[in-house]
Amino acid sequence: MDQIEPSADEAIAVFIASAAKQPLLDAAFELWRLRYRLDSIAGRPTAEEVRINCTLTPEQLTAKYRYDRDHAHEGPR
């Protein structure tokens, strides 16, 4: 039997509903942890984001990743 995949809006709503039940910082961490799945649901990175990521050194990528993780509760930059 084939299962029907949820739409993008439904999948995002499930993630947000799950995060909404948690304290703020825990919810921010959960959404940060799911960011790649959310990005793949919402769409691919923009050409500008790809260009920037391709020009970063490994040290800069590490710093960017660490900053994004440490400041997930502040929302997107």
MMTF fields as JSON, N, C-alpha, C and O atoms, coordinates in Angstrom:
{
  "mmtfVersion": "1.0.0",
  "mmtfProducer": "UNKNOWN",
  "numBonds": 307,
  "numAtoms": 308,
  "numGroups": 77,
  "numChains": 1,
  "numModels": 1,
  "chainsPerModel": [1],
  "groupsPerChain": [77],
  "chainIdList": ["A"],
  "bondAtomList": [4, 2, 8, 6, 12, 10, 16, 14, 20, 18, 24, 22, 28, 26, 32, 30, 36, 34, 40, 38, 44, 42, 48, 46, 52, 50, 56, 54, 60, 58, 64, 62, 68, 66, 72, 70, 76, 74, 80, 78, 84, 82, 88, 86, 92, 90, 96, 94, 100, 98, 104, 102, 108, 106, 112, 110, 116, 114, 120, 118, 124, 122, 128, 126, 132, 130, 136, 134, 140, 138, 144, 142, 148, 146, 152, 150, 156, 154, 160, 158, 164, 162, 168, 166, 172, 170, 176, 174, 180, 178, 184, 182, 188, 186, 192, 190, 196, 194, 200, 198, 204, 202, 208, 206, 212, 210, 216, 214, 220, 218, 224, 222, 228, 226, 232, 230, 236, 234, 240, 238, 244, 242, 248, 246, 252, 250, 256, 254, 260, 258, 264, 262, 268, 266, 272, 270, 276, 274, 280, 278, 284, 282, 288, 286, 292, 290, 296, 294, 300, 298, 304, 302],
  "bondOrderList": [1, 1, 1, 1, 1, 1, 1, 1, 1, 1, 1, 1, 1, 1, 1, 1, 1, 1, 1, 1, 1, 1, 1, 1, 1, 1, 1, 1, 1, 1, 1, 1, 1, 1, 1, 1, 1, 1, 1, 1, 1, 1, 1, 1, 1, 1, 1, 1, 1, 1, 1, 1, 1, 1, 1, 1, 1, 1, 1, 1, 1, 1, 1, 1, 1, 1, 1, 1, 1, 1, 1, 1, 1, 1, 1, 1],
  "groupList": [{"groupName": "MET", "atomNameList": ["N", "CA", "C", "O"], "elementList": ["N", "C", "C", "O"], "formalChargeList": [0, 0, 0, 0], "bondAtomList": [1, 0, 2, 1, 3, 2], "bondOrderList": [1, 1, 2], "singleLetterCode": "M", "chemCompType": "L-PEPTIDE LINKING"}, {"groupName": "ASP", "atomNameList": ["N", "CA", "C", "O"], "elementList": ["N", "C", "C", "O"], "formalChargeList": [0, 0, 0, 0], "bondAtomList": [1, 0, 2, 1, 3, 2], "bondOrderList": [1, 1, 2], "singleLetterCode": "D", "chemCompType": "L-PEPTIDE LINKING"}, {"groupName": "GLN", "atomNameList": ["N", "CA", "C", "O"], "elementList": ["N", "C", "C", "O"], "formalChargeList": [0, 0, 0, 0], "bondAtomList": [1, 0, 2, 1, 3, 2], "bondOrderList": [1, 1, 2], "singleLetterCode": "Q", "chemCompType": "L-PEPTIDE LINKING"}, {"groupName": "ILE", "atomNameList": ["N", "CA", "C", "O"], "elementList": ["N", "C", "C", "O"], "formalChargeList": [0, 0, 0, 0], "bondAtomList": [1, 0, 2, 1, 3, 2], "bondOrderList": [1, 1, 2], "singleLetterCode": "I", "chemCompType": "L-PEPTIDE LINKING"}, {"groupName": "GLU", "atomNameList": ["N", "CA", "C", "O"], "elementList": ["N", "C", "C", "O"], "formalChargeList": [0, 0, 0, 0], "bondAtomList": [1, 0, 2, 1, 3, 2], "bondOrderList": [1, 1, 2], "singleLetterCode": "E", "chemCompType": "L-PEPTIDE LINKING"}, {"groupName": "PRO", "atomNameList": ["N", "CA", "C", "O"], "elementList": ["N", "C", "C", "O"], "formalChargeList": [0, 0, 0, 0], "bondAtomList": [1, 0, 2, 1, 3, 2], "bondOrderList": [1, 1, 2], "singleLetterCode": "P", "chemCompType": "L-PEPTIDE LINKING"}, {"groupName": "SER", "atomNameList": ["N", "CA", "C", "O"], "elementList": ["N", "C", "C", "O"], "formalChargeList": [0, 0, 0, 0], "bondAtomList": [1, 0, 2, 1, 3, 2], "bondOrderList": [1, 1, 2], "singleLetterCode": "S", "chemCompType": "L-PEPTIDE LINKING"}, {"groupName": "ALA", "atomNameList": ["N", "CA", "C", "O"], "elementList": ["N", "C", "C", "O"], "formalChargeList": [0, 0, 0, 0], "bondAtomList": [1, 0, 2, 1, 3, 2], "bondOrderList": [1, 1, 2], "singleLetterCode": "A", "chemCompType": "L-PEPTIDE LINKING"}, {"groupName": "VAL", "atomNameList": ["N", "CA", "C", "O"], "elementList": ["N", "C", "C", "O"], "formalChargeList": [0, 0, 0, 0], "bondAtomList": [1, 0, 2, 1, 3, 2], "bondOrderList": [1, 1, 2], "singleLetterCode": "V", "chemCompType": "L-PEPTIDE LINKING"}, {"groupName": "PHE", "atomNameList": ["N", "CA", "C", "O"], "elementList": ["N", "C", "C", "O"], "formalChargeList": [0, 0, 0, 0], "bondAtomList": [1, 0, 2, 1, 3, 2], "bondOrderList": [1, 1, 2], "singleLetterCode": "F", "chemCompType": "L-PEPTIDE LINKING"}, {"groupName": "LYS", "atomNameList": ["N", "CA", "C", "O"], "elementList": ["N", "C", "C", "O"], "formalChargeList": [0, 0, 0, 0], "bondAtomList": [1, 0, 2, 1, 3, 2], "bondOrderList": [1, 1, 2], "singleLetterCode": "K", "chemCompType": "L-PEPTIDE LINKING"}, {"groupName": "LEU", "atomNameList": ["N", "CA", "C", "O"], "elementList": ["N", "C", "C", "O"], "formalChargeList": [0, 0, 0, 0], "bondAtomList": [1, 0, 2, 1, 3, 2], "bondOrderList": [1, 1, 2], "singleLetterCode": "L", "chemCompType": "L-PEPTIDE LINKING"}, {"groupName": "TRP", "atomNameList": ["N", "CA", "C", "O"], "elementList": ["N", "C", "C", "O"], "formalChargeList": [0, 0, 0, 0], "bondAtomList": [1, 0, 2, 1, 3, 2], "bondOrderList": [1, 1, 2], "singleLetterCode": "W", "chemCompType": "L-PEPTIDE LINKING"}, {"groupName": "ARG", "atomNameList": ["N", "CA", "C", "O"], "elementList": ["N", "C", "C", "O"], "formalChargeList": [0, 0, 0, 0], "bondAtomList": [1, 0, 2, 1, 3, 2], "bondOrderList": [1, 1, 2], "singleLetterCode": "R", "chemCompType": "L-PEPTIDE LINKING"}, {"groupName": "TYR", "atomNameList": ["N", "CA", "C", "O"], "elementList": ["N", "C", "C", "O"], "formalChargeList": [0, 0, 0, 0], "bondAtomList": [1, 0, 2, 1, 3, 2], "bondOrderList": [1, 1, 2], "singleLetterCode": "Y", "chemCompType": "L-PEPTIDE LINKING"}, {"groupName": "GLY", "atomNameList": ["N", "CA", "C", "O"], "elementList": ["N", "C", "C", "O"], "formalChargeList": [0, 0, 0, 0], "bondAtomList": [1, 0, 2, 1, 3, 2], "bondOrderList": [1, 1, 2], "singleLetterCode": "G", "chemCompType": "PEPTIDE LINKING"}, {"groupName": "THR", "atomNameList": ["N", "CA", "C", "O"], "elementList": ["N", "C", "C", "O"], "formalChargeList": [0, 0, 0, 0], "bondAtomList": [1, 0, 2, 1, 3, 2], "bondOrderList": [1, 1, 2], "singleLetterCode": "T", "chemCompType": "L-PEPTIDE LINKING"}, {"groupName": "ASN", "atomNameList": ["N", "CA", "C", "O"], "elementList": ["N", "C", "C", "O"], "formalChargeList": [0, 0, 0, 0], "bondAtomList": [1, 0, 2, 1, 3, 2], "bondOrderList": [1, 1, 2], "singleLetterCode": "N", "chemCompType": "L-PEPTIDE LINKING"}, {"groupName": "CYS", "atomNameList": ["N", "CA", "C", "O"], "elementList": ["N", "C", "C", "O"], "formalChargeList": [0, 0, 0, 0], "bondAtomList": [1, 0, 2, 1, 3, 2], "bondOrderList": [1, 1, 2], "singleLetterCode": "C", "chemCompType": "L-PEPTIDE LINKING"}, {"groupName": "HIS", "atomNameList": ["N", "CA", "C", "O"], "elementList": ["N", "C", "C", "O"], "formalChargeList": [0, 0, 0, 0], "bondAtomList": [1, 0, 2, 1, 3, 2], "bondOrderList": [1, 1, 2], "singleLetterCode": "H", "chemCompType": "L-PEPTIDE LINKING"}],
  "groupTypeList": [0, 1, 2, 3, 4, 5, 6, 7, 1, 4, 7, 3, 7, 8, 9, 3, 7, 6, 7, 7, 10, 2, 5, 11, 11, 1, 7, 7, 9, 4, 11, 12, 13, 11, 13, 14, 13, 11, 1, 6, 3, 7, 15, 13, 5, 16, 7, 4, 4, 8, 13, 3, 17, 18, 16, 11, 16, 5, 4, 2, 11, 16, 7, 10, 14, 13, 14, 1, 13, 1, 19, 7, 19, 4, 15, 5, 13],
  "groupIdList": [1, 2, 3, 4, 5, 6, 7, 8, 9, 10, 11, 12, 13, 14, 15, 16, 17, 18, 19, 20, 21, 22, 23, 24, 25, 26, 27, 28, 29, 30, 31, 32, 33, 34, 35, 36, 37, 38, 39, 40, 41, 42, 43, 44, 45, 46, 47, 48, 49, 50, 51, 52, 53, 54, 55, 56, 57, 58, 59, 60, 61, 62, 63, 64, 65, 66, 67, 68, 69, 70, 71, 72, 73, 74, 75, 76, 77],
  "secStructList": [7, 7, 7, 7, 7, 7, 7, 2, 2, 2, 2, 2, 2, 2, 2, 2, 2, 2, 2, 2, 6, 1, 7, 2, 2, 2, 2, 2, 2, 2, 2, 2, 2, 6, 2, 2, 2, 2, 2, 2, 2, 2, 7, 7, 7, 7, 2, 2, 2, 2, 2, 2, 2, 2, 2, 7, 7, 2, 2, 2, 2, 2, 2, 2, 2, 2, 2, 2, 2, 2, 6, 4, 4, 4, 7, 7, 7],
  "xCoordList": [0.847, 0.0, 0.898, 1.843, 0.605, 1.382, 0.9, -0.301, 1.855, 1.502, 1.605, 2.47, 0.715, 0.733, 1.657, 1.499, 2.614, 3.537, 2.809, 2.015, 3.071, 2.426, 2.975, 4.108, 2.16, 2.612, 3.684, 3.877, 4.372, 5.43, 4.857, 5.46, 3.702, 3.077, 2.705, 2.866, 2.208, 1.835, 3.064, 3.039, 4.139, 5.362, 5.959, 6.377, 5.998, 6.522, 5.633, 6.135, 4.326, 3.397, 3.623, 3.494, 3.96, 4.237, 5.482, 5.487, 6.534, 7.765, 7.503, 7.966, 6.772, 6.505, 5.613, 5.83, 4.618, 3.748, 4.542, 4.305, 5.48, 6.316, 7.191, 7.324, 7.776, 8.645, 7.842, 8.347, 6.61, 5.789, 5.459, 5.123, 5.548, 5.225, 6.388, 6.251, 7.529, 8.739, 9.088, 8.587, 9.962, 10.474, 11.214, 11.666, 11.331, 11.859, 13.212, 13.364, 14.189, 15.521, 15.526, 16.246, 14.737, 14.639, 13.978, 14.392, 12.959, 12.289, 13.236, 13.265, 14.008, 14.974, 16.001, 16.362, 16.471, 17.448, 16.843, 17.486, 15.617, 14.983, 14.841, 15.136, 14.391, 14.245, 15.597, 15.721, 16.613, 17.969, 18.441, 19.026, 18.182, 18.606, 17.92, 18.501, 16.696, 15.935, 16.113, 15.419, 17.027, 17.15, 17.387, 16.858, 18.165, 18.438, 17.184, 16.927, 16.411, 15.15, 14.182, 13.5, 14.122, 13.243, 13.681, 12.844, 14.993, 15.493, 15.147, 14.791, 15.248, 14.938, 13.446, 13.037, 12.638, 11.19, 10.846, 10.077, 11.417, 11.086, 11.725, 11.231, 12.792, 13.464, 14.969, 15.499, 15.624, 17.079, 17.663, 16.971, 18.949, 19.579, 19.614, 19.642, 19.613, 19.663, 21.045, 21.997, 21.146, 22.432, 23.445, 24.626, 22.996, 23.876, 24.429, 25.618, 23.568, 24.022, 25.029, 26.017, 24.786, 25.714, 27.048, 28.1, 27.015, 28.253, 29.054, 30.267, 28.387, 29.074, 29.672, 30.834, 28.899, 29.389, 30.56, 31.441, 30.581, 31.684, 32.973, 34.055, 32.88, 34.086, 34.683, 35.769, 33.989, 34.483, 35.566, 35.494, 36.564, 37.59, 37.011, 35.968, 37.661, 37.16, 37.033, 36.091, 37.968, 37.898, 36.694, 36.03, 36.408, 35.255, 33.948, 32.989, 33.906, 32.71, 32.472, 31.335, 33.55, 33.426, 32.904, 32.014, 33.448, 33.004, 31.546, 30.778, 31.152, 29.765, 28.822, 27.769, 29.195, 28.376, 28.226, 27.125, 29.329, 29.293, 28.422, 27.633, 28.564, 27.758, 26.273, 25.447, 25.936, 24.532, 23.956, 22.819, 24.729, 24.263, 24.095, 23.083, 25.073, 25.04, 23.981, 23.549, 23.559, 22.587, 21.27, 20.536, 20.969, 19.736, 18.498, 17.508, 18.538, 17.372, 17.075, 16.01, 18.019, 17.827, 17.146, 16.744, 17.016, 16.378, 17.371, 18.563, 16.91, 17.823, 18.453, 17.877, 19.647, 20.35, 19.869, 20.342],
  "yCoordList": [-1.167, 0.0, 1.238, 1.325, 2.173, 3.407, 4.422, 4.616, 5.063, 6.129, 7.46, 7.657, 8.362, 9.693, 10.57, 10.662, 11.206, 12.103, 13.4, 13.912, 13.927, 15.198, 16.343, 16.294, 17.354, 18.511, 19.25, 18.991, 20.159, 20.936, 21.71, 21.744, 22.329, 23.1, 22.214, 22.61, 21.015, 20.102, 19.62, 19.539, 19.3, 18.83, 19.919, 19.644, 21.135, 22.254, 22.494, 22.777, 22.383, 22.584, 21.55, 21.869, 20.313, 19.271, 19.632, 19.504, 20.081, 20.481, 21.643, 21.632, 22.626, 23.812, 23.453, 23.947, 22.601, 22.183, 21.435, 21.604, 20.61, 19.88, 20.849, 20.709, 21.812, 22.787, 23.703, 24.131, 24.009, 24.936, 24.404, 25.18, 23.108, 22.5, 22.588, 22.194, 23.1, 23.099, 24.506, 25.489, 24.601, 25.923, 26.552, 25.85, 27.86, 28.602, 28.093, 27.811, 27.971, 27.56, 26.126, 25.818, 25.248, 23.874, 23.843, 23.087, 24.658, 24.735, 25.281, 24.785, 26.302, 26.866, 25.816, 25.705, 25.045, 24.003, 22.939, 22.496, 22.53, 21.512, 21.993, 21.253, 23.231, 23.764, 23.933, 23.719, 24.313, 24.424, 23.048, 22.898, 22.039, 20.676, 20.164, 19.381, 20.605, 20.176, 21.107, 20.954, 22.064, 23.103, 22.548, 23.092, 21.485, 20.945, 20.298, 20.418, 19.617, 19.053, 20.162, 20.09, 21.2, 22.331, 23.037, 23.426, 23.207, 23.838, 23.01, 23.564, 21.69, 20.853, 20.871, 20.72, 21.058, 21.153, 22.51, 22.596, 23.56, 24.919, 25.284, 26.166, 24.63, 24.927, 24.917, 24.873, 24.956, 24.899, 26.253, 27.269, 26.274, 27.553, 28.452, 27.979, 29.735, 30.678, 30.641, 30.127, 31.18, 31.229, 32.023, 31.677, 33.072, 33.891, 33.077, 33.164, 32.282, 31.443, 30.393, 30.129, 29.803, 28.816, 29.476, 28.922, 30.656, 31.365, 31.669, 31.462, 32.157, 32.492, 31.242, 31.253, 30.168, 28.94, 28.326, 27.722, 28.471, 27.915, 28.694, 28.154, 29.945, 30.76, 30.72, 31.256, 30.091, 30.055, 28.988, 27.911, 29.309, 28.335, 27.361, 27.644, 26.222, 25.292, 25.948, 25.659, 26.819, 27.509, 28.44, 28.531, 29.127, 30.021, 29.235, 29.666, 28.081, 27.24, 26.744, 26.711, 26.356, 25.907, 27.032, 26.815, 28.236, 29.386, 29.718, 30.017, 29.67, 29.952, 28.917, 29.271, 27.649, 26.578, 26.769, 26.65, 27.065, 27.264, 28.47, 28.404, 29.57, 30.765, 30.459, 30.818, 29.792, 29.458, 28.583, 28.785, 27.628, 26.747, 27.513, 27.357, 28.33, 29.045, 30.141, 30.536, 30.636, 31.734, 31.334, 32.193, 30.046, 29.568, 30.194, 30.417, 30.478, 31.046, 32.479, 33.009, 33.117, 34.5, 34.56, 35.635, 33.424, 33.387, 33.571, 33.738, 33.544, 33.678, 35.059, 36.051, 35.085, 36.371, 37.125, 38.231],
  "zCoordList": [0.0, 0.0, 0.0, 0.784, -0.865, -0.959, 0.063, 0.252, 0.718, 1.644, 0.921, 0.068, 1.275, 0.689, 1.532, 2.749, 0.878, 1.567, 1.944, 1.154, 3.132, 3.496, 2.641, 2.163, 2.463, 1.693, 2.484, 3.672, 1.829, 2.496, 3.673, 4.745, 3.486, 4.566, 5.753, 6.907, 5.461, 6.541, 7.307, 8.535, 6.588, 7.234, 8.125, 9.249, 7.63, 8.422, 9.638, 10.726, 9.465, 10.584, 11.682, 12.864, 11.308, 12.3, 13.103, 14.327, 12.429, 13.121, 14.076, 15.216, 13.617, 14.439, 15.627, 16.734, 15.408, 16.51, 17.576, 18.772, 17.135, 18.088, 18.89, 20.106, 18.216, 18.894, 19.808, 20.846, 19.443, 20.219, 21.608, 22.503, 21.794, 23.089, 24.071, 25.229, 23.619, 24.433, 24.903, 24.358, 25.929, 26.308, 25.124, 24.22, 25.141, 23.991, 23.499, 22.311, 24.382, 23.936, 23.416, 22.466, 24.023, 23.525, 22.152, 21.273, 21.974, 20.676, 19.61, 18.483, 19.969, 19.026, 18.631, 17.459, 19.608, 19.305, 18.398, 17.446, 18.685, 17.848, 16.411, 15.473, 16.237, 14.879, 14.212, 13.006, 14.977, 14.413, 13.97, 12.897, 14.806, 14.495, 13.222, 12.471, 12.989, 11.818, 10.621, 9.615, 10.712, 9.688, 8.295, 7.325, 8.166, 6.834, 6.243, 5.045, 7.076, 6.586, 6.222, 5.2, 7.069, 6.775, 5.5, 4.686, 5.323, 4.102, 2.872, 1.832, 2.981, 1.823, 1.518, 0.367, 2.559, 2.334, 1.731, 0.774, 2.295, 1.869, 0.535, -0.167, 0.188, -1.071, -0.912, 0.198, -2.012, -2.02, -1.645, -1.709, -1.251, -0.932, -2.176, -3.312, -1.921, -3.041, -3.676, -3.088, -4.865, -5.561, -4.745, -4.716, -4.091, -3.255, -2.082, -1.776, -1.419, -0.308, -0.778, -0.092, -1.924, -2.477, -2.783, -2.467, -3.396, -3.736, -2.477, -2.449, -1.436, -0.188, 0.441, 0.847, 0.527, 1.159, 0.404, 1.017, -0.902, -1.7, -1.522, -1.753, -1.116, -0.976, 0.427, 0.648, 1.379, 2.747, 2.918, 2.327, 3.733, 4.081, 5.101, 5.69, 5.324, 6.342, 7.726, 8.464, 8.074, 9.364, 9.421, 10.454, 8.327, 8.283, 8.332, 8.971, 7.658, 7.719, 9.137, 9.608, 9.818, 11.205, 12.079, 12.901, 11.912, 12.703, 12.395, 13.31, 11.121, 10.727, 11.337, 11.867, 11.263, 11.832, 13.341, 13.877, 14.02, 15.471, 15.836, 16.78, 15.091, 15.355, 15.159, 15.998, 14.048, 13.774, 14.886, 15.312, 15.348, 16.415, 17.729, 18.412, 18.077, 19.352, 19.402, 20.485, 18.235, 18.195, 17.536, 17.044, 17.523, 16.879, 17.496, 16.799, 18.786, 19.461, 19.039, 19.354, 18.321, 17.861, 16.502, 16.057, 15.844, 14.532, 13.416, 13.673, 12.175, 11.038, 10.997, 11.446, 10.446, 10.333, 9.151, 8.89]
}
